[in-house]
């Protein structure tokens, strides 16, 4: 823990010095505004589950200070399991400084994590549905710490990250840290492969270290994309013999400049019966229409198929909406 604090202080001290040294330059900034909403309705035994929903809003600003330096701050305003659904809770999602020089990129502060960032961008429809690992809580999309990435060649890069491991919605409660290593290959045009391994230390001898293994392959061609990922999460909640695994398959086809169709299939499984009530397969498909530069509307249909005996399938229809600049 002391080593991590020392590295953080050194990094942030260096970054602050660099910022003041470049104060004679005119910074270039841009706002970050993203709003996710939907209208949804259930079918069959979920027929009464319907209404309009403001799912999430991101509000922030990003400054490019020159010489590879960038600062970004983003607020995340969304739902919380701890309060009534009619309320919204605001969190700081990002408060980070980034330095790019040559083939090296460094990040410090409340940063985006690397566990499923690439998969989320490739999926491309975050406002409609979270990517697999985010949806099933295999990890957090942001955390407090430092990360680095290096491009060895045009087709091979590697990254490392050290963060608290609690996510951006919680303060640090454990003494352990989370460490992650990843590698990305782009051997030919349009093809991407990635593997990531993360370890989140338990706080005492009783708690078992959490472990994450994430693999991904994706291809983007002329007007279409196909992606597949397999994920393994060991020792959920620091408990031994509480493992989850699953895969996600997704793809999209562009029909014209303003219209796309997409589909996705997920499958979540557990080791034993400890998480049986939440295990499922899920199918989703729909279309996206771009209404100008900043607005997207995406009608979609979803079917969730629980793996527990006696549970009925769930059918939902959504009209997902996005506004962003």
HELIX and SHEET records of a PDB file:
HELIX    1   1 UNK A    2  UNK A   21  1                                  20    
HELIX    2   2 UNK A   44  UNK A   46  5                                   3    
HELIX    3   3 UNK A  117  UNK A  123  1                                   7    
HELIX    4   4 UNK A  132  UNK A  135  1                                   4    
HELIX    5   5 UNK A  236  UNK A  238  5                                   3    
HELIX    6   6 UNK A  276  UNK A  278  5                                   3    
SHEET    1   A17 UNK A  28  UNK A  43  0                                        
SHEET    2   A17 UNK A  50  UNK A  66 -1                                        
SHEET    3   A17 UNK A  69  UNK A  78 -1                                        
SHEET    4   A17 UNK A  89  UNK A 101 -1                                        
SHEET    5   A17 UNK A 104  UNK A 112 -1                                        
SHEET    6   A17 UNK A 142  UNK A 151 -1                                        
SHEET    7   A17 UNK A 156  UNK A 163 -1                                        
SHEET    8   A17 UNK A 178  UNK A 185 -1                                        
SHEET    9   A17 UNK A 191  UNK A 200 -1                                        
SHEET   10   A17 UNK A 210  UNK A 220 -1                                        
SHEET   11   A17 UNK A 224  UNK A 234 -1                                        
SHEET   12   A17 UNK A 244  UNK A 256 -1                                        
SHEET   13   A17 UNK A 259  UNK A 270 -1                                        
SHEET   14   A17 UNK A 280  UNK A 291 -1                                        
SHEET   15   A17 UNK A 295  UNK A 306 -1                                        
SHEET   16   A17 UNK A 314  UNK A 324 -1                                        
SHEET   17   A17 UNK A  28  UNK A  43 -1                                        
END                                                                             
